[in-house]
Amino acid sequence: MTPGGNRVPFYFQPTLGGADINGQQSLSSYQDYRFRAPNLLLLRENFEHSIGKWPLGIALIADQGKVGLTRGDLGSNNWVHSFSTGFTLRAGGFPMVYLLFSWVAVKARIRWPT
């Protein structure tokens, strides 16, 4: 948090897309550091389940995020979406290795002739 009249230099601003400087994945279908602004909001839904008694599992991940220059901008701009699915290799009952495929869902706009 910065006081009202101050700004955060761009190289200290949080990022969405790919992995950040700490290696945390967000919106993994985009390149690293794709979206950058002083304020961000990220929602992640994650589902992982084992396949029978095998040491394999199935993973489904959905990310939605947005960035804004001010906290008020987070409510007015569109969400950016990313989806991932794949397999996990489990050890001790927990997923240890993820093999995922990620993609972006783009809404098609249909224009009707007038």
N, C-alpha and C positions, 0 to 999 in steps of 0.2 A: 504494500500500500504506500502510495506517495501522497504528500500533502497537496492541497488543491491547486496551487500555482506551479508546482514542479512537474517535470516529465521524466519518464523512464527512457534511457537511451535504447535505440532499437536492438542492440546486441544483448541487452538484458531482458528484453520483452519475451514473454512466454510464446511458444509456437505450437501449432497443430499441424499434423501431416507427417507421415512416416514416423521417425523416431526423433525425440528431442536430444539435447546435448547430454542428458543423463541416460539415454537409451530407452526411455519410456515410449511405447508405441501408442499412437493415437491417429485415427483416420489413416490406417496403414495402406490404403490404395493410392494415396498421394505421396509425392516425393517429400523427403525430409525438409522441415522448416517451411512448408508451403504457405501456411497462413500465420501471420505474425501481427500482434497488436498488444497494447498494454493490458487489455482485458480479454479473457476467453472463458468460454463455457463448453464443457464436454460431458456428454452422457454416453455411457457404454453399457450395453446389454451383452452378457456373456453366458453361454450354456455349454457345458462339457459333460459327457456321459461315457461310461465305459461300455465296451462291447462284450457282453457275456463275461467269461472268466479269462479272456485274453488280456494281455497287457496293452491293449489298444483302446482308443476312445474316439468319439466324434466331437468336434468343437464347432460352435456357431457364434459369431461375434458381430454385433452391429454397433457402429459409432455414429454419433451425431454431434456436431460442434459448430461454434460460431465465434468470431472474434470481433472486437469493436474498439474504437479509439477511446470511448467513454463507457462507463457502466450502463448508461442509458441506451447505447447502441446495441447492446446484446439482445434487447427485446424487439428491435425494429428490422434487423437484417435476417436473411434466410439461413436456415440450417444447411450445413454441408454434411452429406451422408457417405458412409463407407461400410461395406459388408465383407465378412470373411467367413470361410468355411474350410474344414479340413479334418485332419486326423491328429491324435495325440498319442505319444508313447508314454505309458504310465509305469511308475516304479513306486512300490509301497502304497499303492492305492491313490497316488496323486499324479497329475499330468506333469511330466518333466520336459518333454520335447514336443513342440507344436510344428506341424507341417500344414500351412494355411495358404489358401488362394484368396486374394482380396480383389474387389471390384467396386466401382462407383455406379450408383443408380442415378441415371439422368432422366429427368422428366421431359418427355417430348411435348412440344407445344404444337397443337394443330390449329391452323388458321383456316377458317372457312371463308370462301369467296363471298364478297359483299356485292 
